[in-house]
């Protein structure tokens, strides 16, 4: 990562040890982040929305971080009438490079940590990095809530990042298309709906979805099951395994996770693919918004 440092910070950055590859895990805690905040090639990526609109006093930012709000920085966009899509690869790679992030950096994503829906911002950005072929990425478990509770350093202003070169190597297996979902219906691949029960059962729907219901044959694991809003912690592997067992899905079974726009689905995908380690899990980022654009596609 490149930042506009002071002379002292340059010396500190040059002498700081790099984070070992073996330490890069999907989730890191606040104490780990505090201990490694000055490490070489560690980027703290703060994706919290509306930081300025909250009552955080004169020190609202995380020290040594760059800010790219989930809702407004350009992590998702509308494509062909479908909201919430990943932008063209060149565009999102430019966004990442503009934050001073290059291919050698370990990125730690920090959300607010309020609930599973808000955590979806972190899991979606995490999925974006993975889709672009960047393996060195983690989420701060519990987000700002845990960081602040642990006494993490706060600052009034952030250093401006100096643009870096970020090269994408797209991992197509992580992203399911509508054609992939149609093939899954033909081949018996498990489809997992990460929406709330009432949307799965067709009692309500998102405004961006054309019709009530779900994709035929899907099972439901609501995104809220993967994150504790009370304790600000993501589910452990044994919990994720139990969630799958409850809907008769194998821990390493091929599956496609979806929701309305690929936001809540990313929470479930993170639990399956990253926490549990199921490399056969993919995410349909078009989800029900794209699926229901064509009335000929089945919905139950």
N, C-alpha and C positions, 0 to 999 in steps of 0.2 A: 504494500500500500504506500502511496505517496501523499504526504501532507505538507502544507506550508509551515514548516517547523521553525521554532526559535533555535538559536545556536546551541543552547543547553539541550533542547529536545533532540537535536541531531546527534549529539554525543551519546545521549541515553539510548536512542534507537540503534546506533551502531554497536553499542555494547550489550544490548538486550539479547538473551538467547532466543532462538527460534523454538516454536512449539513442535515437539516430536510428533511424527506421523502417527505413532502408536497411541498418542493422547487424543487424537481427533475422533470423537464419538458423536453420534447424532444429538445427544443432549449433554450439556455441561451445566454445572450449578454455579451459583453466585460466588461462592468461595473460590472456585476454580478460575472464574473470570477475574476476580480481584487479584489473584496471584499471578495471572498471566497477561494482564492488561497491557503491559509494556513490552511484550514479547515481539521479536522481529517477525514480520509478515503475519501478524494477527490483526484482523480488521473487525471492530465492533460495529455492526450494522444496525442502527436504531431505526425500526420501521414504524414506530408509534405514530398514530394519527393525532393531529391537533394538539401537539405538545404546548404550543403557545397559548392555547385556550384553556389550559388547566391551572389549578392553583398550586404550582410548584415553587413559587417564590422566585428568587434571583438565580437559582442554580437548577435549571430544569433538564440539563443535558447530562449524558453519561460521559465521563472523561475518556479521552482517546477514541471517540466514536465519530462515525459519519451518519448523517440523517437522510433517509429516503422513505418518507411516509408511504405506507402500503396503498392507501386509497388515492394518492395524488402524484406519486413520483413516476408512474408509468409502468408498474409491474404487470398490469392487465389492461386490455383494451377491447373494444367492440370490433368484431370482424364479421362481415356479411350478416349483420343483424343479430349476432350472438354476443352478448356481453360477457366480460370476464375472461376473455381468451388471452393466452400468452401472445405478446406482440411478435412481429417478425424477428427472427433470430438476430439479425444485424442491429435492430433497434434496441432490443433488451441487452445485448452485449455492449452496445455503446453506453447505455444507462449504467451498467456495472463498471465499465472502464472509467466513466466520468466521476465515479465515486472514489477513484484512486485504487480500485481493486484489480489486481492482475492474477494470472493463473497460478502463481506461487503462494497466494495468500490463503490463510485459514480464516474463513468468515464465520463470525458468531452473530446470529440474528437475535435481536431483542424486541419483543412485543411488549404491550402493557402487562399481559399475564392475567387479565381479568376473568375470562371464561373461555370455553372451547371455541365459540364462534370467533372471538377476537384472536385467539391463538391460531385460528385458520389463516390469518395473514402471514404468520411466521412459517407455518407448514407449507403454504403456497409458494412463498419466496424460496424456501428451502428446496421444494420440488423443482422450481425454476432453475436453481443452480445445478441440481443433479441432472436435469434434462439437458442442460447446456454442457454437461460433461465435467463439471467442477465437483470433485469429490471432497475437498477440504472445506466442509461446511457443517455447522452445528447450530442448535437453537439453545438459548439460555432458558433452562427449565424454570418456569414461573415468571420469566420476563422481568420487567421493571419492578414488579412487586417484590420479588425475591432479592433483586440487586439492591434496592433501596433499604429493605429490611436488614440486609447484611452489612449496611454501612458503606456501600460502594461510593466511590468518589464522584461528586457532581460538580459541574462547571457551568458558568454563565454563558460562555460562547465556545464555539468549536473552531478548530483550525480548518481552513478551506482545503479540500482535497485537490491534489494535482492529478490531472487525468493520466490514466495508465492504459496499457494495451491488454485487453481481455479477449481471448480467442475461444470461440465455442466449438465443441465437438458433440453434436446433438446425439442423444441417446433415445432413439425412436421407441425402444421397448418400454419406456416409462410413460408414454403418452398414447392413450387409446383414441382412435377416431370413431366416427359414426359407423364406418364400414367394419371396423374391428368389433364393435358391439353387435352389429348384425351377424357377423361371423360367429361371435360368441353364442348367440341365440341358436344358431344352427348346430354348433359343436358342443354345446353343453358346458361352456365355460361359465363359472360362477360370476354373477353380477351382484355387487354389494351397494345398496343404497344408503348413503351416509346422512340422509336428511332426518328430521324429527319424525316420530311415528305418525303423527297426523297427516303429514305430507305423503309419507310412504303409503298410508292406507287410503289416500284420496279424500280426506276430510277437508283439506285446505291445500293451497298451492302458492308458490311465489308468483308475483306479477309478471316475471319474465318468462314463465312457463305457460304454454298455450292451453294445456288441459290437465285435469286432475289425474292422479294415479302415478304408477311407476312402470318401469320396463318389465315385461312379463318374466316371471320366474326369479325375480330378484329376491334377495334376503335383505333385512334391515338391521344395520348397526348404527344407531344415531351417533353423530359426532360427539355429543355431550358425554358419551360413555368413555371417551378416550382421555378426558382431562378433568381434573378435580378443581372446580372453581373455589371450593372451600380451602383447599390446601395449596393451590397454585402449583400443581405437579402433574406431569404427563403420566399416563398409565404405564405400569411396569410390564415386562414381557409376559409374565404369568397372567396378568389381567387381560392383555390383548388376546392371548391364547384362549382364555376362558370365554371371551366375547365371541370368538370364532366357533368354538365348540358348541356354544348355545344355539347357533344357527346351522350347525352341522357342516361347517366349512373347515377343511384341513389347514393346518398351520403353514404348509408349503404349497397349497393348492393354487393353481393358476386362477386369477380373478381380475376383474375390472371394477374399480370403485367409481361411483358417480354421485352427484347431488343435483343442484340446480345450475351452477355455473363453475363447478370445479373449485370452490372455496372450502365448503364443509368436507367435500370428498378428500381434499388434501390432508385433513386431520386424520381421517381413517387410513389413507394411503401411508402417511408417516408412521402410524402405529403398526400397520402390517409390514411394510417394506423395510422400515428403518429400525423400529424398536424390536419387532419380532424377528426380523431378518428374512422375510419372504420375498425373494428376488423375482417371484412370478406375479407380483402385484403391479398393476398399471392403473393410471388414472385417466378418466374420460373428462377432459376439461370443458368440452362443449356441454356435457351433461344434459339434463332435461330441457334446458333452454334450447339447445340445438336439436335434440331428439324430437321434440314436439313441434318444430317448425314445419315438418312434413306430416300431414294428417294420416298418411298411409302407414307410418311406422306404428307398430302395436303399442298400446298402453293398456294396463289393467288396473 
